Amino acid sequence: MSSQLLDKREVRIRRMFGQIAPWYDFLNHLLSLNIDKQWRDRTARLVPPGPAGLGPVLDLCTGTGDLALTYDRDARGAVPVIGADFAHEMLILAAKKAENAGASARVRFVEADAQALPFADDTFQLVTNAFGLRNITDTDKGLAEMVRVTRPGGRVAVLEFSKPRNPILGRLYGWYFRYLLPLVGQLISRSGESAYRYLPASVLKFPDYDALADKMRAAGLGEVKYVPFTFGVATLYVGVKPARAWDAGPGEPRV
């Protein structure tokens, strides 16, 4: 597998997603047979935000804003949502989607690097990342930033592709992912950075299941659990940022 294909330098990843932005949503839905929408819906149901008083929701690597807008829809606008991404072209499309959904006043999009977020510590009650963690140059630094900006007691949710464990499904999935998906994706997007060849290569090299759960624990999260979606084609990982002793309310025990 070419190291050039898996080049995850910030400048290359930003350029790659900028190039495919016009085709991004269409190809996501086409190549996943529209199942990606169900994955995002299920994520929002399984990891819903609490009351607005607990803080806003951050969707990191938001792309064209699908998960951010899903959270806004499910919360009926009761919880502020921020979508952050470092690909400007993606954020332009996200802002248009929010305007079309009547959510511009509630969902804000910010251009930001996932490895150096422009937010204060302990800001968000929930930080999500859908199909973007593996694209961050330094996965551990990205996770550390997600944990840093999460408030104590808040949650971090990561939705990522994974490799099905069923041997037969795994072989079919592998063939589709290695050959058909790159062929169709490249043919339509004409990506100069081989985005749809990078996609399967990045997934096959990225840790999943227990290995990714361990990385989340190493970043400081507790109670880490994961739930496979669609026979393990994608997996949702959720962890909790431990509460600090001095966050206990009046009269509550400090542990």
C-alpha positions as CSV (number, residue, x, y, z in Angstrom):
1,M,0.0,0.0,0.0
2,S,1.6,3.3,-1.2
3,S,2.7,5.6,1.6
4,Q,2.0,8.5,-0.7
5,L,-1.7,7.3,-0.9
6,L,-1.8,7.4,2.9
7,D,-0.1,10.8,3.2
8,K,-2.1,12.5,6.0
9,R,-0.3,15.8,6.2
10,E,-2.8,18.6,7.0
11,V,-2.2,20.4,3.7
12,R,-2.9,17.3,1.6
13,I,-6.1,16.3,3.6
14,R,-7.4,19.9,3.4
15,R,-6.8,20.1,-0.3
16,M,-8.3,16.6,-0.9
17,F,-11.6,17.4,0.8
18,G,-11.7,20.8,-0.8
19,Q,-11.5,19.1,-4.2
20,I,-14.3,16.6,-3.6
21,A,-16.6,18.9,-1.7
22,P,-19.1,19.3,-4.7
23,W,-19.5,15.6,-4.9
24,Y,-19.1,14.7,-1.3
25,D,-22.7,14.2,-0.2
26,F,-23.8,12.6,-3.5
27,L,-21.0,10.0,-3.3
28,N,-21.4,9.3,0.4
29,H,-25.1,8.4,-0.1
30,L,-24.4,6.5,-3.4
31,L,-21.5,4.5,-2.2
32,S,-23.2,3.6,1.2
33,L,-26.5,2.9,-0.5
34,N,-27.9,5.7,1.7
35,I,-27.1,3.8,4.9
36,D,-24.8,6.6,6.1
37,K,-27.9,8.7,6.9
38,Q,-29.2,5.8,9.1
39,W,-25.8,5.7,10.9
40,R,-26.0,9.4,11.7
41,D,-29.6,9.2,12.9
42,R,-28.8,6.2,15.1
43,T,-25.8,8.0,16.6
44,A,-27.9,11.0,17.5
45,R,-30.5,8.6,19.1
46,L,-28.0,6.6,21.1
47,V,-26.0,9.6,22.3
48,P,-28.5,12.4,22.7
49,P,-27.5,15.7,24.3
50,G,-28.8,16.7,27.7
51,P,-30.4,20.1,28.6
52,A,-29.0,23.2,27.0
53,G,-27.7,24.2,30.4
54,L,-25.0,21.5,30.2
55,G,-23.4,23.3,27.3
56,P,-23.4,23.1,23.5
57,V,-22.7,20.2,21.2
58,L,-19.5,20.2,19.0
59,D,-19.4,18.1,15.8
60,L,-15.8,17.9,14.8
61,C,-14.7,17.2,11.2
62,T,-18.3,18.1,10.4
63,G,-17.7,18.1,6.6
64,T,-21.0,19.3,5.1
65,G,-22.7,19.4,8.4
66,D,-24.9,16.3,8.3
67,L,-24.4,15.1,11.9
68,A,-24.5,18.7,13.3
69,L,-27.8,19.3,11.6
70,T,-29.1,15.9,12.7
71,Y,-28.5,16.9,16.3
72,D,-30.2,20.2,15.8
73,R,-33.2,18.5,14.3
74,D,-33.5,15.8,17.0
75,A,-33.0,18.4,19.8
76,R,-35.6,20.6,18.1
77,G,-33.2,23.5,18.3
78,A,-33.1,23.4,22.1
79,V,-29.3,22.9,22.3
80,P,-26.7,25.0,20.5
81,V,-24.6,23.1,18.0
82,I,-21.2,24.0,16.5
83,G,-19.7,22.2,13.5
84,A,-16.0,22.5,13.0
85,D,-13.8,21.5,10.1
86,F,-10.7,22.8,8.4
87,A,-11.9,22.4,4.8
88,H,-13.4,25.7,3.9
89,E,-15.2,24.4,0.9
90,M,-17.0,21.8,3.0
91,L,-18.1,24.5,5.5
92,I,-19.6,26.6,2.7
93,L,-21.9,23.7,1.8
94,A,-22.7,23.1,5.5
95,A,-23.8,26.7,5.9
96,K,-26.1,26.4,2.9
97,K,-27.6,23.3,4.3
98,A,-28.3,25.0,7.6
99,E,-29.9,27.9,5.9
100,N,-32.1,25.6,3.8
101,A,-33.1,23.8,7.0
102,G,-33.9,27.1,8.8
103,A,-31.1,26.3,11.3
104,S,-28.7,29.1,10.6
105,A,-29.4,30.9,13.9
106,R,-28.9,27.7,15.9
107,V,-26.1,25.8,14.2
108,R,-22.8,27.7,13.8
109,F,-19.9,26.4,11.6
110,V,-16.3,27.2,12.5
111,E,-13.1,26.7,10.4
112,A,-10.7,25.0,12.8
113,D,-8.0,22.4,12.9
114,A,-9.0,19.3,15.0
115,Q,-5.5,19.2,16.5
116,A,-5.7,22.8,17.9
117,L,-9.3,23.7,18.6
118,P,-10.1,27.4,19.3
119,F,-12.3,26.5,22.2
120,A,-11.8,26.7,26.0
121,D,-11.4,23.7,28.2
122,D,-14.5,22.0,29.4
123,T,-16.9,23.8,27.0
124,F,-19.1,21.1,25.4
125,Q,-21.5,18.6,26.9
126,L,-21.0,16.3,23.9
127,V,-18.3,16.2,21.2
128,T,-18.9,14.0,18.1
129,N,-16.8,13.0,15.1
130,A,-18.3,11.1,12.2
131,F,-15.9,9.5,9.7
132,G,-13.2,12.1,10.4
133,L,-11.0,10.8,13.1
134,R,-8.9,8.7,10.8
135,N,-8.2,11.7,8.6
136,I,-6.6,13.7,11.5
137,T,-2.9,13.7,11.0
138,D,-2.2,12.7,14.6
139,T,-5.1,10.6,15.9
140,D,-4.0,10.8,19.5
141,K,-3.7,14.6,19.4
142,G,-7.2,14.8,17.9
143,L,-8.7,12.7,20.6
144,A,-6.8,14.7,23.3
145,E,-8.4,17.9,21.9
146,M,-11.8,16.4,21.8
147,V,-11.4,15.4,25.5
148,R,-10.0,18.7,26.5
149,V,-13.0,20.7,25.2
150,T,-15.5,18.3,26.7
151,R,-16.9,19.3,30.1
152,P,-16.3,16.8,33.0
153,G,-19.1,14.3,32.9
154,G,-19.7,15.0,29.2
155,R,-19.3,12.5,26.4
156,V,-17.2,11.9,23.3
157,A,-18.8,10.0,20.4
158,V,-16.8,8.7,17.4
159,L,-18.5,7.1,14.4
160,E,-16.0,5.4,12.1
161,F,-15.7,2.8,9.5
162,S,-14.6,-0.6,10.7
163,K,-13.9,-4.0,9.2
164,P,-16.7,-6.6,9.5
165,R,-15.7,-9.6,11.6
166,N,-17.8,-12.1,9.6
167,P,-15.4,-13.9,7.2
168,I,-17.8,-14.0,4.3
169,L,-19.1,-10.5,4.7
170,G,-15.5,-9.3,5.3
171,R,-14.4,-10.7,2.0
172,L,-17.3,-9.1,0.1
173,Y,-16.8,-5.8,1.9
174,G,-13.1,-5.9,1.2
175,W,-13.6,-6.4,-2.5
176,Y,-16.2,-3.6,-2.7
177,F,-14.0,-1.3,-0.6
178,R,-10.7,-2.0,-2.5
179,Y,-12.0,-2.1,-6.0
180,L,-15.6,-0.9,-6.7
181,L,-15.7,2.1,-4.4
182,P,-12.4,3.6,-5.6
183,L,-13.4,3.1,-9.2
184,V,-16.8,4.8,-8.9
185,G,-15.6,7.5,-6.5
186,Q,-12.6,8.5,-8.6
187,L,-14.6,8.3,-11.9
188,I,-17.2,10.8,-10.6
189,S,-15.1,13.1,-8.4
190,R,-12.0,13.2,-10.6
191,S,-10.0,13.9,-7.3
192,G,-6.5,15.0,-8.0
193,E,-5.5,13.7,-4.6
194,S,-7.0,10.2,-5.2
195,A,-9.5,10.7,-2.4
196,Y,-11.5,7.6,-3.2
197,R,-8.4,5.5,-3.3
198,Y,-7.3,7.1,0.0
199,L,-10.6,6.2,1.7
200,P,-10.3,2.4,1.7
201,A,-6.6,2.6,2.4
202,S,-7.1,4.8,5.4
203,V,-9.9,2.6,6.8
204,L,-7.9,-0.7,6.4
205,K,-5.0,0.9,8.2
206,F,-7.0,2.5,11.0
207,P,-7.5,0.8,14.4
208,D,-11.1,-0.4,15.1
209,Y,-13.0,-2.1,17.9
210,D,-10.9,-2.7,21.0
211,A,-7.9,-1.0,19.5
212,L,-9.7,2.3,19.0
213,A,-11.5,2.0,22.3
214,D,-8.0,1.7,23.9
215,K,-6.9,4.9,22.2
216,M,-10.0,6.7,23.6
217,R,-9.1,5.4,27.1
218,A,-5.5,6.6,26.7
219,A,-6.9,10.0,25.9
220,G,-8.5,10.2,29.3
221,L,-12.0,8.8,28.6
222,G,-13.8,6.3,30.9
223,E,-16.7,4.0,30.4
224,V,-15.7,3.5,26.8
225,K,-18.1,1.3,24.8
226,Y,-18.7,0.6,21.2
227,V,-21.6,-0.6,19.1
228,P,-21.1,-2.0,15.6
229,F,-23.6,-0.8,12.9
230,T,-24.6,-2.8,9.8
231,F,-22.6,-6.0,10.7
232,G,-19.5,-3.9,11.6
233,V,-19.2,-1.8,8.4
234,A,-19.2,1.2,10.8
235,T,-18.9,1.4,14.6
236,L,-20.0,3.9,17.2
237,Y,-17.6,4.5,20.1
238,V,-18.6,6.4,23.2
239,G,-16.6,7.5,26.2
240,V,-17.2,9.8,29.2
241,K,-14.8,12.4,30.5
242,P,-14.4,11.8,34.2
243,A,-15.9,14.3,36.6
244,R,-13.4,16.1,38.9
245,A,-13.7,16.2,42.6
246,W,-14.2,19.9,42.7
247,D,-17.1,19.7,40.2
248,A,-19.3,18.2,43.0
249,G,-22.3,20.4,44.0
250,P,-22.9,21.7,47.5
251,G,-23.3,19.0,50.0
252,E,-22.3,16.3,47.5
253,P,-19.4,14.0,48.4
254,R,-16.0,14.7,46.7
255,V,-14.4,11.5,45.4
